[in-house]
Amino acid sequence: MTYKMLLVDDEPIILRGLRLTIPWETINVEVIDIAQDGEEAIEKIKEHGNIEIVITDVKMTKVDGLQLANFLYNHFPHIRTIILSGYDEFEYAQQAIKLGVKDYLLKPVKIAELVEKVKLLANEIELEKHQRKKMHETRLRNSIMEQISDIQGGIITALDSSNPTKVYPFISLHQNYMRKINNLSDGKFEEFLVGWEKTIENRLNEFGLSSYSFFTEKNILLTCVYDEERQQMSAQMLQSLKWDDDLALRFIPFDKWIPVENLKTVYPLLVAAVKFLPFTDDFCIVVSDQLCRATEPAYPHELEKKVIHSIVHKEDENVYLLVNELFQYFSSNKFFLEEVIEVCRNLFNQISQHYESLGGKKVHQWDFHFKETINVHLYNSYELLAELFYQDLSIIRKEQSELESIDKQDLLIDHAKEYIHEFYGTNIKVHEVADIINITPNYFSSLFKRKTGVNFNEYVNQLRVNEAKVLLVETPFKVSEISEQVGFLEYKYFVGVFKKHTGMTPTNYRKFRSLQSVK
């Protein structure tokens, strides 16, 4: 950065010497003009408007150096002033200090000393500019954050209302976000986000533009370009942001610079425009009044029915052809991604209802992606939603297989129960029933326990005890005779089993029920 300086002295030789013999360019200082008295200096300062350093003599006609310093102190306090004087008087120096003069040097001035003084002033100016810029940026960033978070007051009102700060806002999204981040570790994911921000910041810096970016939500990076000259963003600038290694970004800018306090209104428009991205291959769409969909697409009723029929009837090859056709329909008819999700959710709900309506079948809640909330900013393409759809199809195939397996097992156990109920009064064995339903004894025992909750012997004994209870009450047969009739070969074993299930012996059970009938 070059700092502009004005030299003021009523002696032309001194002015010439100060201007031409000192290598000001070595300390990034440019003598932009000269004046021969304070009055002329004031006019030159007003004329140029960008003077930052003034070196002036004290004794001059019309307006002297101290009067000039007083004017600058009151009207241009940012200008640094050095006074040169041939008078070694404390009164002049004291008055100069009160007027904010940075240095008071005696003539003849040592060139090296003067250059060093000016260099220090230039560094001081640079530091103050940097601090002012940082303070302004902090206020601006706080204002942007408050607008997005809908917080009023505070920093927003602290911005310069006489010269309102304007920004050029745009959002960027990774075009296949979930595919990109799925296999990233936490550290790599953080690198990905930081790299995204830095890419945009660095590319804008190449055009001399300052910016502030932050993620408003997953896969939405808001960038606000701010620049004192407010130069227009160009297609070339946004084009330079498009690709960086494997960073595939798409952009939605607003079509003009706006006051920062309008960001709260504009940001929702940028986000709302995201739904139009799947319709175009362009890397950038601009928010404007013309951004709209010509007609609302027709719901794919017939295609939906075909997909459901193929899924239910396990026509795998036909299913995938129809699903591809369905998503091609979404794309060619410009379905919003939210509408795609609604169609898919309705389709899977109908499939679930079909299985739940089948006689005797109780289908648990299938864990479909499309039964949950899907964020279209994360799954932000037809391709990504199609991947979720195929994953849900895999769930259906798995569930269909399990249901088929469950159906077959239920039939086997039902057949086994029928046989057991008919022949429990005989010396029935596990291998006998397993042979009847054509499975191995071990598999039958395991399957029977899983389906009934009790093992084979317990199930048979319960049937026998239940029948014995009826015979004890309704017939005059002896206990030992009843034991044989219900299938127990040993009387003592029968008594033990009966007592285990009823809490009393067969004889006591008969007496107890007899007393109950008398009452």
C-alpha positions as CSV (number, residue, x, y, z in Angstrom):
1,M,0.0,0.0,0.0
2,T,1.2,3.5,-0.9
3,Y,0.6,6.4,1.5
4,K,-0.2,9.9,0.1
5,M,1.8,12.8,1.4
6,L,1.6,16.6,1.1
7,L,4.7,18.9,1.6
8,V,4.1,22.5,2.8
9,D,6.8,25.2,2.9
10,D,7.2,28.8,1.7
11,E,10.7,28.2,0.5
12,P,10.7,26.5,-3.0
13,I,14.3,25.2,-2.5
14,I,13.3,23.3,0.6
15,L,10.1,21.9,-1.1
16,R,12.2,20.8,-4.1
17,G,14.8,19.2,-1.8
18,L,12.2,17.4,0.3
19,R,10.3,16.1,-2.8
20,L,13.2,15.0,-5.1
21,T,16.1,14.1,-2.9
22,I,14.5,11.7,-0.5
23,P,13.6,8.2,-1.8
24,W,10.1,8.2,-0.4
25,E,9.2,5.2,-2.6
26,T,11.4,2.9,-0.5
27,I,9.0,3.3,2.4
28,N,5.8,3.2,0.2
29,V,5.2,6.9,0.4
30,E,4.2,9.1,-2.5
31,V,4.5,12.9,-2.5
32,I,1.1,13.6,-4.2
33,D,1.4,17.4,-4.1
34,I,3.1,20.5,-2.6
35,A,1.9,23.8,-1.2
36,Q,3.7,27.1,-0.3
37,D,1.5,28.1,2.7
38,G,-1.2,26.8,4.9
39,E,-4.0,28.3,3.0
40,E,-2.9,26.5,-0.2
41,A,-2.3,23.3,1.7
42,I,-5.9,23.3,2.9
43,E,-7.2,23.7,-0.7
44,K,-4.9,20.8,-1.8
45,I,-6.1,18.6,1.0
46,K,-9.7,19.2,0.1
47,E,-9.0,18.7,-3.6
48,H,-7.2,15.4,-3.3
49,G,-9.2,13.9,-0.5
50,N,-6.9,11.0,0.1
51,I,-3.8,12.7,1.8
52,E,-2.7,10.9,4.9
53,I,0.6,12.6,5.9
54,V,1.5,16.3,5.9
55,I,5.0,17.7,6.5
56,T,4.8,21.5,7.1
57,D,7.0,24.4,8.1
58,V,5.9,26.5,11.0
59,K,6.5,30.1,9.8
60,M,4.5,30.9,6.7
61,T,2.4,33.8,5.4
62,K,-1.4,33.8,5.6
63,V,-1.9,30.5,7.4
64,D,1.2,29.2,9.3
65,G,2.0,25.6,10.3
66,L,0.3,25.7,13.7
67,Q,-2.9,27.1,12.1
68,L,-2.8,24.4,9.5
69,A,-2.3,21.8,12.2
70,N,-5.3,23.2,14.1
71,F,-7.4,22.9,10.9
72,L,-6.4,19.3,10.4
73,Y,-6.9,18.5,14.0
74,N,-10.6,19.7,13.8
75,H,-11.5,18.6,10.2
76,F,-9.1,15.8,9.1
77,P,-8.1,14.1,12.4
78,H,-6.8,11.0,10.5
79,I,-4.0,13.0,8.8
80,R,-0.6,12.7,10.5
81,T,1.3,15.9,10.7
82,I,5.1,16.6,11.1
83,I,6.2,20.2,11.7
84,L,9.6,21.4,10.6
85,S,10.9,24.6,12.3
86,G,14.0,26.7,12.5
87,Y,12.9,27.9,16.0
88,D,14.0,25.9,19.0
89,E,11.2,27.2,21.2
90,F,9.3,25.1,23.7
91,E,6.2,27.2,23.2
92,Y,5.9,26.1,19.6
93,A,6.5,22.4,20.4
94,Q,4.0,22.5,23.3
95,Q,1.3,24.0,21.1
96,A,2.0,21.5,18.3
97,I,1.6,18.6,20.7
98,K,-1.8,19.9,21.8
99,L,-2.8,20.0,18.1
100,G,-2.0,16.4,17.6
101,V,1.2,17.0,15.7
102,K,3.1,13.7,15.6
103,D,6.7,15.2,15.5
104,Y,8.3,18.6,15.8
105,L,11.7,18.5,14.1
106,L,14.3,21.4,14.0
107,K,15.9,22.6,10.8
108,P,18.2,21.6,9.2
109,V,16.5,18.3,9.3
110,K,18.5,15.1,9.1
111,I,17.1,13.1,6.1
112,A,17.5,9.7,7.8
113,E,15.7,10.9,10.9
114,L,12.8,12.4,8.8
115,V,12.5,9.2,6.7
116,E,12.3,7.1,9.8
117,K,9.7,9.4,11.3
118,V,7.5,9.1,8.2
119,K,8.1,5.4,8.1
120,L,6.8,5.1,11.6
121,L,3.7,7.2,10.7
122,A,3.0,5.0,7.7
123,N,3.2,1.9,9.9
124,E,0.9,3.5,12.4
125,I,-1.6,4.4,9.6
126,E,-1.4,0.8,8.3
127,L,-2.1,-0.6,11.8
128,E,-5.1,1.7,12.3
129,K,-6.5,0.8,8.9
130,H,-6.1,-2.9,9.7
131,Q,-7.8,-2.5,13.1
132,R,-10.6,-0.4,11.6
133,K,-11.1,-3.1,8.9
134,K,-11.1,-5.9,11.4
135,M,-13.6,-4.0,13.6
136,H,-15.8,-3.4,10.6
137,E,-15.6,-7.0,9.5
138,T,-16.5,-8.2,13.0
139,R,-19.5,-5.9,13.1
140,L,-20.5,-7.0,9.6
141,R,-20.2,-10.7,10.4
142,N,-22.1,-10.3,13.6
143,S,-24.8,-8.5,11.7
144,I,-25.0,-11.2,9.1
145,M,-25.2,-13.9,11.8
146,E,-28.0,-12.0,13.5
147,Q,-29.9,-11.6,10.3
148,I,-29.8,-15.3,9.7
149,S,-30.7,-16.3,13.2
150,D,-33.4,-13.6,13.3
151,I,-32.0,-11.7,16.2
152,Q,-32.8,-8.0,16.2
153,G,-30.8,-4.9,17.5
154,G,-27.3,-4.9,18.8
155,I,-24.5,-4.9,16.3
156,I,-26.9,-4.2,13.4
157,T,-27.6,-0.7,14.6
158,A,-23.8,-0.1,15.2
159,L,-23.1,-0.3,11.5
160,D,-22.7,3.1,9.7
161,S,-26.2,4.1,8.8
162,S,-24.9,7.0,6.7
163,N,-23.1,4.6,4.5
164,P,-24.9,1.3,4.7
165,T,-22.9,-1.8,4.2
166,K,-23.9,-3.8,1.2
167,V,-23.2,-7.5,0.5
168,Y,-23.5,-9.8,-2.4
169,P,-25.0,-13.1,-1.0
170,F,-24.9,-16.5,-2.5
171,I,-25.2,-20.1,-1.2
172,S,-23.2,-23.1,-2.4
173,L,-24.1,-26.8,-2.2
174,H,-22.1,-30.0,-2.9
175,Q,-23.9,-31.6,-5.8
176,N,-23.7,-35.2,-4.3
177,Y,-23.2,-34.4,-0.6
178,M,-24.1,-37.7,1.0
179,R,-22.1,-39.7,-1.5
180,K,-19.1,-37.5,-0.8
181,I,-19.2,-37.6,3.1
182,N,-20.5,-41.1,3.7
183,N,-17.1,-42.7,4.1
184,L,-15.3,-39.8,5.6
185,S,-13.9,-39.9,9.2
186,D,-14.6,-37.1,11.5
187,G,-11.2,-35.6,10.8
188,K,-11.6,-35.9,7.0
189,F,-15.1,-34.5,7.2
190,E,-13.8,-31.4,9.0
191,E,-11.1,-31.0,6.4
192,F,-13.7,-31.2,3.6
193,L,-15.7,-28.4,5.2
194,V,-12.7,-26.1,5.9
195,G,-11.4,-26.8,2.3
196,W,-14.8,-25.8,0.9
197,E,-14.8,-22.4,2.8
198,K,-11.1,-21.7,2.0
199,T,-11.6,-22.4,-1.7
200,I,-14.3,-19.8,-2.0
201,E,-12.5,-17.3,0.1
202,N,-9.2,-17.7,-1.8
203,R,-10.8,-17.5,-5.2
204,L,-12.7,-14.3,-4.3
205,N,-9.5,-12.8,-3.0
206,E,-8.0,-13.3,-6.4
207,F,-10.5,-10.8,-7.7
208,G,-9.8,-8.4,-4.8
209,L,-13.0,-9.3,-3.0
210,S,-13.5,-9.9,0.7
211,S,-16.1,-12.4,1.9
212,Y,-17.5,-14.1,5.0
213,S,-18.8,-17.7,4.8
214,F,-20.5,-20.0,7.3
215,F,-22.6,-23.1,7.1
216,T,-26.2,-22.3,7.9
217,E,-27.1,-26.0,7.8
218,K,-25.6,-29.2,6.4
219,N,-24.6,-28.8,2.8
220,I,-25.5,-25.1,2.6
221,L,-22.7,-22.6,2.8
222,L,-23.8,-19.0,2.9
223,T,-21.2,-16.5,1.5
224,C,-21.6,-12.8,1.7
225,V,-19.1,-10.8,-0.5
226,Y,-18.4,-7.3,0.8
227,D,-16.2,-4.7,-0.8
228,E,-16.0,-0.9,-0.4
229,E,-16.1,-0.4,-4.1
230,R,-19.0,-2.9,-4.5
231,Q,-17.8,-4.1,-7.8
232,Q,-20.3,-6.5,-9.5
233,M,-19.8,-10.3,-9.3
234,S,-19.4,-11.8,-12.8
235,A,-20.0,-15.2,-14.3
236,Q,-16.3,-15.6,-14.6
237,M,-15.9,-15.1,-10.8
238,L,-18.5,-17.8,-10.0
239,Q,-17.1,-20.0,-12.7
240,S,-13.7,-19.9,-10.9
241,L,-15.4,-21.3,-7.8
242,K,-17.0,-24.2,-9.5
243,W,-14.3,-26.9,-9.3
244,D,-11.4,-27.6,-7.0
245,D,-10.0,-31.1,-7.1
246,D,-13.0,-33.2,-6.1
247,L,-15.1,-30.3,-4.8
248,A,-18.2,-30.2,-7.1
249,L,-20.2,-27.2,-6.1
250,R,-23.4,-25.6,-7.3
251,F,-24.2,-22.0,-6.6
252,I,-27.3,-19.9,-6.1
253,P,-26.6,-16.1,-6.0
254,F,-29.0,-13.2,-5.6
255,D,-29.1,-10.9,-8.6
256,K,-27.9,-7.7,-6.9
257,W,-26.0,-6.2,-4.0
258,I,-28.2,-5.7,-1.0
259,P,-28.0,-3.8,2.4
260,V,-27.0,-6.3,5.0
261,E,-30.2,-5.7,6.9
262,N,-32.1,-7.2,3.9
263,L,-30.3,-10.5,4.2
264,K,-33.0,-11.9,6.5
265,T,-35.4,-11.5,3.6
266,V,-33.1,-12.6,0.8
267,Y,-31.6,-15.7,2.5
268,P,-34.9,-17.7,2.5
269,L,-35.2,-16.9,-1.3
270,L,-31.8,-18.4,-1.9
271,V,-32.7,-21.6,0.1
272,A,-36.1,-21.9,-1.7
273,A,-34.3,-21.8,-5.0
274,V,-32.4,-25.0,-4.1
275,K,-35.4,-27.1,-5.3
276,F,-34.8,-25.9,-8.9
277,L,-31.2,-27.2,-9.0
278,P,-32.2,-30.8,-10.1
279,F,-33.8,-29.4,-13.2
280,T,-30.6,-28.0,-14.7
281,D,-27.1,-29.0,-15.6
282,D,-25.9,-25.5,-15.0
283,F,-23.6,-25.1,-12.0
284,C,-25.3,-21.8,-11.1
285,I,-28.9,-20.5,-11.0
286,V,-29.7,-16.9,-10.1
287,V,-32.6,-16.0,-7.9
288,S,-35.0,-13.8,-9.8
289,D,-38.7,-13.3,-10.4
290,Q,-38.5,-15.6,-13.4
291,L,-37.3,-18.6,-11.4
292,C,-40.4,-20.9,-11.4
293,R,-41.7,-24.2,-12.8
294,A,-44.0,-23.8,-15.8
295,T,-46.6,-26.4,-14.8
296,E,-47.2,-28.8,-12.0
297,P,-46.3,-32.4,-13.1
298,A,-49.0,-35.1,-13.2
299,Y,-48.9,-37.8,-10.4
300,P,-47.6,-41.1,-11.9
301,H,-50.5,-43.2,-10.8
302,E,-50.2,-46.0,-13.4
303,L,-46.5,-46.3,-13.1
304,E,-46.9,-46.4,-9.3
305,K,-49.3,-49.3,-9.6
306,K,-47.0,-51.3,-11.9
307,V,-44.0,-50.8,-9.5
308,I,-46.1,-52.0,-6.5
309,H,-47.4,-55.0,-8.4
310,S,-43.9,-56.0,-9.5
311,I,-42.5,-55.7,-5.9
312,V,-45.4,-57.6,-4.3
313,H,-45.1,-60.4,-6.9
314,K,-41.3,-60.5,-6.6
315,E,-40.7,-59.7,-10.3
316,D,-37.2,-58.6,-9.6
317,E,-36.1,-57.8,-13.2
318,N,-39.3,-55.9,-14.0
319,V,-39.1,-54.0,-10.7
320,Y,-35.7,-52.4,-11.5
321,L,-36.8,-51.5,-15.0
322,L,-40.0,-49.9,-13.6
323,V,-38.1,-48.0,-10.9
324,N,-35.7,-46.6,-13.5
325,E,-38.7,-45.6,-15.5
326,L,-40.2,-44.0,-12.5
327,F,-37.2,-41.8,-11.7
328,Q,-36.8,-40.9,-15.4
329,Y,-40.4,-39.7,-15.1
330,F,-39.5,-37.6,-12.1
331,S,-36.5,-36.1,-13.9
332,S,-38.2,-35.4,-17.3
333,N,-41.3,-33.9,-15.6
334,K,-39.2,-31.7,-13.2
335,F,-40.5,-33.1,-10.0
336,F,-39.2,-31.3,-6.9
337,L,-37.3,-33.7,-4.7
338,E,-39.9,-33.2,-1.9
339,E,-42.5,-34.5,-4.4
340,V,-40.3,-37.5,-5.3
341,I,-40.1,-38.4,-1.6
342,E,-43.9,-38.1,-1.3
343,V,-44.5,-40.4,-4.2
344,C,-42.0,-43.0,-2.9
345,R,-43.4,-42.8,0.7
346,N,-46.9,-43.4,-0.6
347,L,-45.7,-46.3,-2.7
348,F,-44.0,-48.0,0.3
349,N,-47.0,-47.3,2.6
350,Q,-49.2,-49.2,0.1
351,I,-46.8,-52.1,0.1
352,S,-46.8,-52.3,3.9
353,Q,-50.6,-52.2,3.9
354,H,-50.7,-55.0,1.4
355,Y,-48.7,-57.3,3.6
356,E,-50.6,-56.3,6.8
357,S,-53.9,-57.0,5.1
358,L,-53.0,-60.6,4.2
359,G,-55.0,-63.1,6.3
360,G,-53.4,-64.0,9.6
361,K,-50.2,-62.1,8.8
362,K,-48.9,-59.6,11.3
363,V,-46.2,-57.5,9.6
364,H,-44.0,-55.4,11.8
365,Q,-43.1,-51.8,11.0
366,W,-40.7,-52.0,8.1
367,D,-37.8,-49.5,8.5
368,F,-37.9,-47.7,5.2
369,H,-35.9,-44.6,4.5
370,F,-38.9,-43.1,2.9
371,K,-41.0,-43.5,6.0
372,E,-38.6,-41.1,7.8
373,T,-37.8,-37.5,7.2
374,I,-35.3,-37.1,4.3
375,N,-33.4,-33.8,4.1
376,V,-33.3,-32.8,0.4
377,H,-30.3,-30.6,1.0
378,L,-28.3,-33.7,1.9
379,Y,-29.9,-36.1,-0.6
380,N,-30.0,-33.4,-3.2
381,S,-30.3,-35.2,-6.5
382,Y,-32.6,-37.8,-8.2
383,E,-29.6,-40.2,-8.2
384,L,-29.2,-40.0,-4.4
385,L,-32.9,-40.5,-3.8
386,A,-32.9,-43.4,-6.3
387,E,-30.1,-45.0,-4.2
388,L,-32.3,-44.8,-1.1
389,F,-35.2,-46.3,-3.0
390,Y,-33.1,-49.3,-4.0
391,Q,-32.0,-49.7,-0.4
392,D,-35.6,-49.8,0.6
393,L,-36.3,-52.4,-2.1
394,S,-33.5,-54.5,-0.5
395,I,-35.4,-54.3,2.8
396,I,-38.6,-55.5,1.2
397,R,-36.8,-58.5,-0.4
398,K,-35.3,-59.4,3.0
399,E,-38.7,-59.0,4.7
400,Q,-40.4,-61.0,2.0
401,S,-37.9,-63.9,2.4
402,E,-38.5,-63.8,6.2
403,L,-42.2,-63.8,5.8
404,E,-42.0,-66.8,3.4
405,S,-39.8,-68.6,5.9
406,I,-42.2,-67.8,8.8
407,D,-45.2,-69.0,6.7
408,K,-43.5,-72.3,6.0
409,Q,-42.5,-72.9,9.6
410,D,-46.0,-72.0,10.9
411,L,-47.5,-74.6,8.5
412,L,-45.1,-77.3,9.8
413,I,-45.9,-76.6,13.4
414,D,-49.6,-76.4,12.7
415,H,-49.4,-79.9,11.1
416,A,-47.4,-81.2,14.0
417,K,-49.9,-79.9,16.5
418,E,-52.7,-81.6,14.7
419,Y,-50.9,-85.0,14.9
420,I,-50.0,-84.4,18.6
421,H,-53.6,-83.6,19.5
422,E,-54.8,-86.8,17.8
423,F,-52.2,-89.2,19.2
424,Y,-51.1,-87.7,22.6
425,G,-52.8,-90.6,24.4
426,T,-50.3,-92.9,22.9
427,N,-46.6,-93.2,23.5
428,I,-45.8,-90.4,21.1
429,K,-42.2,-89.5,20.5
430,V,-40.3,-86.5,19.0
431,H,-38.8,-88.5,16.1
432,E,-42.3,-89.8,15.2
433,V,-43.8,-86.3,14.8
434,A,-40.6,-85.1,13.0
435,D,-41.0,-87.9,10.5
436,I,-44.6,-87.0,9.9
437,I,-43.7,-83.4,8.9
438,N,-40.5,-84.5,7.1
439,I,-37.8,-82.7,9.1
440,T,-35.1,-83.9,11.4
441,P,-35.9,-84.5,15.2
442,N,-33.3,-81.8,16.3
443,Y,-34.7,-79.2,14.0
444,F,-38.2,-80.1,15.0
445,S,-37.4,-79.8,18.7
446,S,-35.8,-76.4,18.2
447,L,-38.5,-75.0,15.9
448,F,-41.3,-76.3,18.2
449,K,-39.8,-74.6,21.3
450,R,-39.4,-71.4,19.3
451,K,-42.9,-71.4,18.0
452,T,-44.8,-72.6,21.1
453,G,-42.6,-71.4,24.0
454,V,-42.4,-74.9,25.5
455,N,-40.6,-78.1,24.6
456,F,-42.3,-81.1,23.0
457,N,-42.7,-83.1,26.3
458,E,-44.1,-80.2,28.2
459,Y,-46.6,-79.5,25.5
460,V,-47.7,-83.2,25.4
461,N,-47.9,-83.5,29.2
462,Q,-50.1,-80.4,29.4
463,L,-52.5,-81.9,26.9
464,R,-52.6,-85.1,28.9
465,V,-53.1,-83.3,32.3
466,N,-56.0,-81.3,30.8
467,E,-57.7,-84.4,29.5
468,A,-57.1,-86.2,32.9
469,K,-58.8,-83.3,34.7
470,V,-61.9,-83.8,32.6
471,L,-61.9,-87.5,33.2
472,L,-61.4,-87.1,37.0
473,V,-64.5,-84.9,37.2
474,E,-66.8,-86.5,34.6
475,T,-66.0,-90.3,35.0
476,P,-65.8,-92.9,37.7
477,F,-62.6,-94.4,36.4
478,K,-59.8,-95.1,38.9
479,V,-56.8,-92.7,38.8
480,S,-54.6,-95.4,37.5
481,E,-57.0,-96.1,34.7
482,I,-57.1,-92.4,33.8
483,S,-53.4,-92.3,33.8
484,E,-53.2,-95.0,31.1
485,Q,-56.0,-93.5,29.1
486,V,-54.2,-90.1,28.7
487,G,-50.9,-91.7,27.7
488,F,-48.9,-92.1,30.9
489,L,-47.2,-95.5,31.2
490,E,-46.2,-95.1,34.8
491,Y,-48.7,-94.1,37.5
492,K,-46.2,-92.4,39.8
493,Y,-44.9,-90.3,36.9
494,F,-48.5,-89.3,36.1
495,V,-49.1,-88.2,39.7
496,G,-45.9,-86.1,39.7
497,V,-46.7,-84.4,36.4
498,F,-50.3,-83.7,37.4
499,K,-49.2,-82.2,40.8
500,K,-46.7,-80.0,39.0
501,H,-49.3,-78.5,36.7
502,T,-52.2,-78.2,39.2
503,G,-50.6,-78.0,42.6
504,M,-52.4,-81.1,43.9
505,T,-52.6,-84.9,43.4
506,P,-55.2,-86.4,41.0
507,T,-57.1,-87.9,44.0
508,N,-57.2,-84.5,45.9
509,Y,-58.2,-82.7,42.6
510,R,-61.2,-85.1,42.3
511,K,-62.2,-84.5,45.9
512,F,-61.8,-80.7,45.5
513,R,-64.0,-80.6,42.4
514,S,-66.6,-82.9,44.0
515,L,-66.9,-80.5,47.0
516,Q,-67.3,-77.6,44.6
517,S,-70.2,-79.3,42.8
518,V,-72.0,-80.0,46.1
519,K,-71.9,-76.3,47.0
